[in-house]
Each structure stands twice: as C-alpha cells, then as structure tokens.
Amino acid sequence: MSDVTFKAPVIIRDRRPQRAGAGKGAARSWPRPWLPDAAARVLLGLVPPLALLALWSYAVRQEWLAEQILPAPILVYETTLDLLLTGQLAGELSVSLARVGAGLAIGGGLGLLSGLAFGLFRTLDLYVAPTVRAFCLVPSLGWLPFFMLVFGIGETLKLVLIAKTCFLPLMVGAYEGLHSRPRKYDDVASVLELSWFSRVRLVVWPSILPSILTGIRQALSRGWKVLILVEMISSAAGLGYLMMWGRKAFQLDVVFATMIVIGLVGWALDYALTRFQHRATAWSFKAA
C-alpha cells in the first residue's frame, strides 16, 4: 500500500460583497421607498377627495349647474368657517352626538343583553328570538308613522328610532360571538377548575368581545344615518335640522357644508372604534 494520505480539498469561499444583479441567480435588490408606509397610505387616501374637489371646481367653472344649486367650493369653505366661528355648527353637532350616544346606549345595551340571553338559554332562542328578529328586520323608517303617533315628534321619537336601529347589530354580535367561539376554551377552563365568575371573565367575555365590538361599529353607523334622517323630518336642532334649514332657505352652501361635516364625523367615529377594536382584541388578530 502507498503511504500517501489523501486529504479533502479546502474550499475557500469569497466573502466579498457581490454587486446587485451579479450572477444568474442573484436576488434582485429593490430600492427602498422614499416615504414611510403611513405617509404613503395618507397620500393615497387623499387622492379620491382631491380628485372629487377638482371635478367639483371644474363643474362650477363650466357652469354645468346653476350656482344656486351647485355652490363653489370656496363658498362652502367660507360658510363652514362662519358656522364654526359663530358656534352654530358645534352646537348642532353636540345635539346630534348626544342623541346618537343615548340611543346607542339604550338600544345597544338591550341588544347585548338579549343576544347573551338567546345564546345562553336555548328555550329563549327557540321561542322568543324569532319574534324579536322579525320585529327588528322591519326598517326603522317603516316604524316611523306608528312611532310618531305613539311618541309624538319630540326627543322620545328620535331616541326610540335610534335605539331600535342599534338593537339588532348588538344582539346578533353577542349571539354569534357565543355560538362561534372555540369550544377548546371551555375545555381549558374545565381542566383549570375555574369558578363560574372566573370562567365568564377570563374565557367567555374575551372570546366574544371581537363580535361585540363589530356589532357596536355597525350599530353606530346605522344609528348615525337614521339620526340624520329623523332630524331632517322632525327636529328643531341637530345636523339634520341644519341641513333641512339650509334647503328651505335655498342656501345650498349650508347644505353642502353640513353634508361634509356629517361624513367626516361619521368616518371619525368609525375610525376611532376600529382602532379601539384592534387594540382591545389584538390577540385575536395575532391568532388569526
């Protein structure tokens, strides 16, 4: 035998950084965006309203409609500023917010309790829930003539209509939350031998909270729309009343200014609830 010992060749790797695109299979490097993601989303979100504003200004310049029907954007801006400085817009907005808050508290609270009762007690779910659902599925404005005869045209009418509108989303949210929550949570609670109160606080409530918060968002959105409509029909205060007053006085700049404020406030309320929902139920989004 030969005394020669064979050794494996030593492979020396080139650790020098390679240029982007060098080699056939080299990964392509993309330039980093010059704007952060948040700023980019804000800029993209501003494109539709700015485009609509440009179209609005062009339509006014071309006189597609009479100035009494389609006021210029600068006139609407000046009217909005005047309403803010005089305090009239803030006063009407506070009245509308108080009404929708009270209606949401009353109707949403009753809907939440009803949904929990229907979800926990099968007898109520079988015999009472169908009648309640049929009552709620009739549009709120369909009940308006009857409610006007019963409650008149005062504040009670508005609260009843808003509460009726907010009732169904919370009832459905609580009911669906109870029936769709994972049953493995109950098994864990049984293994840990938790008391009834601890099981409700630590297991049941966190598992149905996402559905309840979604119901609150839907209830607030629907209640806000119904509020504006009923204020336009029978009210002496509120944003809906201000819009109707502008129409009767043929001041379309007031109407447009109120419409913009209604849209911005509705969006702000929904955005605030969405952010709160993500923070309060962050664990559910991570689990998903």
N, C-alpha and C positions, 0 to 999 in steps of 0.2 A: 504493500500500500504506500501511497505517497504521503509524505509528512506535511504536505501543503494544506493549510487550513483556509477554507473559503469563508469570507465574511460578507454579510449583506451590505450592499452599497448604501452609503449615506446620501439621502436626498436633501439638498439644501433648497429651501423654499425662498423665493424672492418676496420679502416683506415690504417692498417699496409700494407706496400707494399708486394704484393704476388710475389712469385718466378715465373719466366717464365715457362709456361707449367703446372702450378698447376691448378687443376680443369679440368673438362671435356671440357668445352667450352672456356678455356682461349686462348687468342690470342697468336700465336707463334711469338717470337721475333727473328728477323734475325740479324746476325752480320753485322755491318757497314762495307762497303768496305774500304780497306786499301789504295785505290787510288782515287783521285777525278775523276769526270766524264770526264773532259777534258783530263787528263793524260791517262785514260783508253781508250778513243777514239783514241788518238795518237798512243798508243801502238798497238791497234788492227789494225789501219791503216798501221802500219809498217810491219805487218805480211806478206801480199802478196809480197811486193817488196823484203823483206829479203828472203822469200822462193824462189822467182824467181832468186835472186842472188846466192843462194846456188845451185839451179839446174844448173845455168849457169856455176859456178865454177866446179861442178861435171862433166858436159859435156865436159869441156875443159880438165880436168884431164884424163877422159876416152877416149879422142880423138875421140869423135863422129863425129866431123868435123875437117877439116884441120885448123891449126892456122891462115892461111891467110884468111879464111872465117869466123871463129868464134874466135876473139881475146880474150885473157884472161881479166877478169875484172880489174886486176891491171894495165894492159897495157892501157885500156880505161881510167882509172882514171888518169894515168900519162899523157896521151895525152890531156885530158880535162884540167888538171892543166897547161900544157905547153901552150895551146891555151888561157887560161885565163891570164897567166903571160905575154905573148907576146902581148896581147891586140887584137889579131885577132878575138877571139870569141865575145868580147864586140863590136867590130866594125861591124861585120856581124849582130849581134843581133840588134844593133841600126838601121841599114838599114832596117831590116825586120819589126821592130816595127814602124818605120816612115811610111813605106808603108801601113801596115795594119791600122794604125791610120788615114792616109789620105783617104784611101778607105772607111773606116767606116764612116768618117765624111761626105764624098760626097754622097755615096750611102745610108747611114742611114738617112742623112738629107732629101734627096729627097724621100725616102720611108716613112719617118714620115709625110712629107707634103702631099704626095699622099694618105696615109691612112686616114689622117684627112679630106682631101677634099672628098674622096669617102664616108666617114662616115657621113659627114655633108650635102652633096649635093646629092640627090637621082638621079638626071639626070646623073651626072658623074658616079655614082655607076652602073647605068643600061647600059650605052653605052660605057664608056671608060674603066672601071675596068676590064671587061672580057678580053679585048685585052692585057692590061698590065699584068694580071695574066698569060695568055698564054705565053707571052714573057718571064716572069720570071721563069716559070716552066721548060723551057729548061735548062738543066745543064750548068753551066758556062763553063766547059771544052768543051761542044758541040759547043759553040760560039768561041772557041779558033782559029780554022783555019780562020774564017771570020775576027775576030778581028786582027789577025796577018797581014792579007792582008790590012786592013784599017789603023791600027795604028802602024804597024811595030812591032819590038820586043824590043822596049825601055821601058822607065818608064811608058809611057802612056798606054801601053798594060796591065801592072800589075795593075795600078790604075783602069782602066775600068773593069777588071775582078773582082777585089775585091769589087768595088762599086756595080757592078751588083749582086754579091753574097749577099751583105749586104742590098740590096734594099728590097727584099721580106720580110724578118723577121720583119723589122720595119714597113713596110706597113701593114702587117697582124696584128701586135701588136696594132698599132694605130686604125685600123679599128675595130678589135674585142673589144678593150677597149671601144670604143664609143658605140657599139651595146650591150655590155653585162653589162654595168654599171647600177646600180639600178636606176629606174626612180623616186624613192621617194626623191632622192637628188634634182631633178628638182622641185618637189612639195614644198620642204622646201625653195628652193631659190625663188620660186614664192610668197610664203607666206611672206618671209622677204623682198620682193620687191627689190632684188639686181639688180644692173645695169648689162649690158651685160659683161663688163670687169670683174666686181667682180664675176659674175657667172662663167666665164671661169677660173678665177684664184683660186677661193675658192671651186668650185663644180666640174667642168668638168675635169680640169687638175689633181687634186689629185685622182679622180676616175679612170682615165685611166693610171696613172703613173705605177702601177704594170705590166700591159700588155706591156707598152713601154719598161720598164727595162728588162722584159723577152725577148722581141724582140732584144734588144741590146746584151744580152748574146748570143742568138742564132746567131745573125749576126757576132759577134766577133769570135765565134767558127768556123763557116763556112768560114769566111774570112781568118782566120789563116791557115786553111787547104789548101784553094785554093792558098794562097800566097806561101806556101812551094812548092806546085806542079809547079806553074808557074815559080818560081825561079829555080827549077830543070831543067825546059825545056829551058828557055831563060833568063839568067841573068848572070851578072859578079860580083854580090855582094849579100849578104844575107845568111841566114842559109841554104836555099835550094841549093844555089850555092856551099856552103862549103861542103855539103853532096855529091853533084854530083862530085865535085873535088876529094874528098876522094875516091869515087868509081872508077873514071877514073885512079887515081894514084894507085889503088889497096891497099889503106890504110884503111882497114876496121875499124881500131880503131878510125879514124876520123869520119867515118860514124856513128858508134855506139855512139860516144861522142856527135855528133850533134843531133842524134835522141833523146838522153836522155835530152839534153837541150831544144829541141823543145817541148817535152812532159811536162817538168817541167814549162816552160814559159807559155804554154797553160793552164796548170792547175792553175798556179798562177793568170793569168788574169781572168779566170772564177771564182776562189775563191774570188778575190777582188771584182768583180762585184756582186757576190752573197751576200757578207757581206754588200756592199753598198745598195743593194736592200732591205735587211732585215732592215737596219737602216732607209732608206728613206721611206719605206712603212710599218713600224712597226704596225701602226694602222690597216692595212688590215689583218695581221696575228692574231692580238688580236681579231678582229671582227670575223674571221673565227673560 
